[in-house]
């Protein structure tokens, strides 16, 4: 496949490692900072109202009834963190996140740092409807603190099965239960209601600390690598049928880190940016600290296997009502399964 670049950027219930719990943009210019509709890449077109609409979904290849969908990995920034008052979840960021998620026309979402308050606000609770309405179903980790939720559009997909795998904090025995966050891998197998095509989505969030050593004597970079190795082993085990696979996640490490290397060498997954037919933008740090786009490296990734064709890839840097919906930019892909 010939690859086109539109822009090149400058320069718990204790869950042990190895335990699984079953639970039920065509070409154009990038968005200018603060311009356009959230979720819309550069080749979006203006509608009758003057708003910007995302591009058409990937075309179907009729010989094998492929399935086109749009997916995002989105570290939404937990609701309990202390921020600038204007970036607090319950002081307007909840509305900005909702507007982004609605405008982006997403089919599958991998959230990281997705706390209970955010889940209630977006998806509802106790019979009350959330801000996203009835459009999405979601699967959460079965232990407190894991915060890696997968949401999917219910009118398009039905849940076949799902699960969770705990990841190590230290090696080989210290578990994520000892960390501030329960580190783990949430996964779902979905079936497209129209074609019957099944596919698997994984979502993870690796250790966030820097270069200091942990209580086990390892650096946190080494811990991230161990966690990614555990992810790679499980991803391989869970898909003996070689179904289409998407892996979404915040690795807290860039392309040169051991975590990234463990995933791309230990599985048949490839970086979606590297396999995309169209890369709308690149060279942007996906962590933004609520300060807008900067030249830098990615720590938020989408990976796919060979059963998925990546049509478009982009990092969405648009503001909503003059501010960002999170301290991470959403990374979005249009893909075709099958």
C-alpha positions in Angstrom: 0.0 0.0 0.0 1.3 3.4 -0.9 1.4 5.7 2.1 0.5 9.4 1.8 1.6 11.9 4.4 -0.5 15.0 4.5 1.7 16.7 7.0 5.1 15.8 8.5 5.6 17.5 11.9 8.8 19.3 12.5 11.8 17.9 13.7 -8.5 -4.5 43.3 -9.9 -7.8 44.1 -6.3 -9.1 43.7 -5.7 -10.0 40.1 -2.4 -11.7 39.6 -0.3 -11.7 36.5 -1.5 -14.4 34.2 -5.1 -14.2 35.6 -8.0 -13.5 33.3 -11.4 -12.5 34.5 -14.3 -13.0 32.1 -16.8 -10.2 32.4 -19.9 -9.6 30.9 -8.3 12.1 6.5 -8.1 11.9 1.4 -5.4 14.6 1.4 -5.6 18.1 2.9 -4.1 20.4 5.5 -4.3 19.7 9.2 -6.7 21.7 11.4 -5.4 25.0 12.6 -5.1 25.2 16.3 -8.5 25.7 17.8 -10.3 25.4 14.4 -12.8 23.0 13.0 -14.9 20.4 14.6 -13.3 18.1 17.2 -12.6 14.7 15.7 -12.6 16.0 12.2 -9.3 15.6 10.2 -8.1 18.0 7.6 -10.1 16.8 4.7 -13.4 17.5 6.4 -16.0 19.4 4.4 -18.2 22.3 5.5 -21.9 21.5 5.8 -24.8 23.7 5.0 -24.7 25.3 8.5 -21.0 26.2 8.1 -19.9 23.6 10.6 -17.2 21.1 9.7 -18.1 17.5 9.1 -15.8 14.5 9.4 -14.9 12.7 6.2 -16.8 9.7 4.8 -16.0 6.4 6.4 -13.7 4.0 4.7 -15.3 2.4 1.6 -16.4 -1.2 1.8 -14.7 -3.8 -0.4 -17.7 -5.8 -1.6 -16.0 -9.1 -2.3 -15.4 -9.9 1.4 -18.0 -7.6 3.1 -15.4 -5.6 5.0 -16.4 -3.4 8.0 -15.4 0.2 8.2 -15.2 1.9 11.6 -13.6 4.8 13.4 -11.7 4.2 16.7 -9.9 6.4 19.2 -7.5 6.0 22.1 -8.3 8.8 24.5 -6.7 9.4 27.9 -9.5 11.5 29.2 -7.7 12.7 32.4 -9.3 11.5 35.6 -12.0 13.6 37.2 -10.4 13.8 40.6 -7.1 15.4 39.7 -6.5 18.9 40.8 -6.2 21.3 37.8 -6.5 24.8 36.8 -10.2 25.5 37.8 -11.1 25.8 34.2 -9.9 22.3 33.5 -11.7 20.6 36.3 -14.1 17.8 35.0 -17.2 19.2 36.8 -16.4 22.8 35.9 -16.9 22.4 32.1 -14.5 19.8 30.9 -17.2 17.2 31.1 -19.2 19.2 28.5 -16.1 19.7 26.3 -15.4 15.9 26.3 -19.0 15.2 25.5 -19.0 17.6 22.5 -15.8 16.1 21.2 -17.0 12.5 21.5 -20.3 13.3 19.8 -18.7 15.4 17.0 -16.0 12.8 16.2 -18.5 10.2 15.0 -16.7 7.4 16.8 -17.6 3.7 16.7 -15.1 2.4 19.3 -13.4 4.3 22.2 -10.6 3.2 24.4 -10.6 5.4 27.5 -7.7 5.6 30.0 -8.1 7.3 33.5 -11.8 6.9 33.1 -13.2 7.3 36.6 -16.6 6.5 38.1 -17.8 10.1 37.9 -16.9 10.3 34.2 -18.6 7.0 33.6 -21.8 8.2 35.2 -21.7 11.6 33.4 -21.2 10.0 29.9 -23.1 6.7 30.2 -25.5 7.3 33.0 -26.3 5.3 36.1 -29.3 3.9 38.0 -31.6 4.4 35.0 -30.5 7.9 34.4 -29.2 8.6 30.9 -25.7 10.0 30.4 -24.6 12.8 28.2 -23.8 10.4 25.3 -27.4 9.2 25.4 -28.2 5.6 24.6 -25.7 5.4 21.7 -22.9 3.4 23.4 -22.5 0.3 25.5 -19.2 -0.1 27.5 -17.1 -2.6 29.3 -15.1 -1.7 32.4 -12.3 -3.5 34.2 -13.7 -5.7 36.9 -11.5 -4.2 39.7 -11.4 -0.7 41.1 -8.7 1.6 39.8 -7.9 0.0 36.4 -9.9 2.8 34.6 -9.4 1.3 31.1 -12.9 1.3 29.6 -13.9 0.3 26.1 -17.0 1.8 24.6 -18.7 0.8 21.4 -21.7 1.9 19.3 -24.5 -0.4 20.3 -26.5 0.0 17.0 -23.5 -1.4 15.1 -21.9 -3.9 17.3 -22.8 -6.6 19.9 -20.6 -7.9 22.6 -19.5 -11.6 22.2 -17.2 -11.8 25.2 -14.8 -9.6 27.2 -12.2 -9.9 29.9 -9.4 -8.3 31.9 -5.7 -9.2 32.5 -3.8 -7.8 35.4 -0.3 -6.5 34.6 2.8 -6.5 36.8 4.1 -3.5 38.6 7.4 -5.1 39.5 9.0 -8.3 38.1 8.0 -11.0 38.6 5.8 -10.9 41.6 4.7 -7.4 42.6 1.3 -6.7 41.2 -0.4 -3.5 40.1 -2.5 -3.6 43.2 0.4 -1.9 45.0 0.3 1.1 42.6 -1.8 4.2 42.6 -3.5 2.7 39.5 -4.3 -0.9 38.9 -2.5 -1.6 35.7 -4.2 -3.9 33.3 -5.5 -4.8 29.9 -9.2 -4.7 29.2 -10.5 -6.4 26.0 -13.7 -7.1 24.2 -14.7 -9.3 21.2 -17.4 -7.6 19.2 -19.6 -8.7 16.3 -20.7 -6.4 13.5 -24.5 -6.7 13.4 -24.6 -6.2 9.7 -21.9 -8.5 8.4 -21.3 -10.8 11.3 -17.6 -9.9 11.3 -16.0 -10.4 14.7 -13.0 -8.5 15.9 -11.1 -7.8 19.2 -10.3 -4.5 20.8 -7.7 -4.2 23.6 -7.1 -1.2 25.8 -4.3 -0.6 28.3 -2.5 2.1 30.3 1.1 1.4 31.4 3.1 2.7 34.4 3.4 6.5 34.3 6.4 7.3 36.4 9.7 8.5 35.0 13.2 7.2 35.3 13.4 6.7 39.0 13.7 3.2 40.4 10.7 1.4 42.0 10.6 -0.4 45.3 11.6 -3.5 43.4 14.9 -1.9 42.2 13.8 -1.7 38.6 13.4 1.5 36.7 9.9 2.4 35.7 11.0 2.1 32.1 11.8 -1.5 32.8 8.5 -2.0 34.4 6.7 -0.6 31.4 8.6 -3.0 29.2 7.6 -5.9 31.5 4.0 -4.8 31.3 4.1 -4.6 27.5 5.6 -8.0 27.3 2.7 -9.3 29.4 0.3 -7.5 27.0 2.0 -9.1 24.0 1.8 -12.6 25.4 -1.9 -12.2 26.2 -2.8 -10.6 22.9 -1.3 -13.6 21.1 -3.0 -16.1 23.3 -6.5 -14.6 23.1 -6.8 -14.6 19.3 -6.1 -18.1 17.9 -8.6 -17.5 15.1 -6.5 -14.5 13.8 -9.5 -12.2 14.0 -9.0 -8.5 13.2 -7.4 -6.8 16.3 -7.1 -3.2 17.4 -5.0 -2.3 20.5 -5.5 1.1 22.0 -3.5 2.6 24.8 -1.4 5.1 26.7 2.1 3.5 26.9 3.6 6.4 28.8 6.6 5.8 26.5 7.5 6.8 23.0 8.4 4.8 19.9 12.0 4.4 21.1 10.9 2.9 24.5 11.1 -0.8 25.4 7.3 -1.0 25.9 6.6 0.0 22.2 9.3 -2.5 21.1 7.9 -5.3 23.2 4.5 -4.9 21.5 5.6 -4.6 17.9 8.2 -7.4 18.2 6.2 -9.7 20.4 2.9 -9.7 18.4 1.8 -9.3 14.8 0.5 -5.8 15.7 1.9 -2.8 13.8 1.7 0.9 14.6 -1.3 2.3 12.8 0.5 5.5 11.9 3.1 3.5 10.0 0.6 1.5 8.1 -1.9 4.2 7.3 -2.8 5.1 3.7 -3.1 8.7 4.9 -1.4 10.3 7.8 -3.1 13.6 8.5 -0.5 14.9 10.9 2.6 13.6 12.7 5.4 14.9 14.9 3.0 16.1 17.6 3.3 15.2 21.3 0.1 13.4 22.2 0.5 14.6 25.8 -0.4 18.3 25.9 -0.6 19.3 29.6 -3.7 21.4 28.6 -1.3 23.8 26.7 -2.0 23.1 23.1 0.0 21.2 20.4 3.7 20.9 20.6 6.3 19.2 18.5 7.2 16.0 20.3 6.8 12.3 20.5 3.7 10.1 20.9 2.9 8.1 24.0 -0.7 7.3 22.9 -1.0 4.6 20.3 -3.2 2.5 18.1 -1.9 -0.8 16.9 -3.5 -3.1 14.3 -2.9 -6.6 12.9 -2.8 -7.6 9.3 -6.5 -8.2 9.1 -7.1 -4.4 9.4 -6.4 -1.8 6.8 -5.8 1.7 8.2 -7.3 4.3 5.9 -6.6 7.4 7.9 -4.6 8.3 11.1 -4.6 11.6 12.9 -4.0 13.2 16.3 -6.9 15.5 17.0 -5.6 18.8 18.4 -8.8 20.9 18.2 -10.1 22.8 21.2 -13.7 22.8 22.3 -15.1 26.2 23.4 -11.5 27.5 23.6 -10.0 24.8 25.8 -8.9 21.2 25.4 -11.0 18.3 26.6 -8.0 16.5 28.2 -4.3 16.7 28.8 -3.9 14.1 26.1 -4.9 14.5 22.5 -7.2 11.8 21.1 -5.5 9.6 18.5 -8.1 8.6 15.8 -8.1 6.0 13.0 -10.4 5.1 10.2 -10.0 1.4 9.5 -11.4 -1.4 7.4 -11.7 -4.9 8.9 -11.4 -7.9 6.7 
